């Protein structure tokens, strides 16, 4: 099951993303129609559950010493719609 996670943290954004990338998260989704470039604080994983995504985000924040202020993780759909967007 694929998952997207969106989050808010007060600092260390680049460090957080780099650690999540090491865990297999991406800031885009490859789709046959376009490469979907996700919003700045949203990541995608092809096989983790929503619970795993939340737990990884919490763990990374703990290691970095930052507060995970908000976090929503959910299964990536079959019923989705997107604006593909430009890379950040």
C-alpha angles and dihedrals in degrees: 000000000000122000141196123206128194121191147167124221127169098228146350093060095157093047091049093051093047091053092047090048088056087057091055100266120140135198091223141044121222110224130173091243098045146333104268108218106204126222116271098267099037127094136182133216122189098214114012122105123239090253091052090049092053092046093049092048091050092048093049091049091051091052091048093045095238131125119249094223099180133002136173122178124181142163114274107241150227089226105058138133127196146173101230093219133186121287115267 
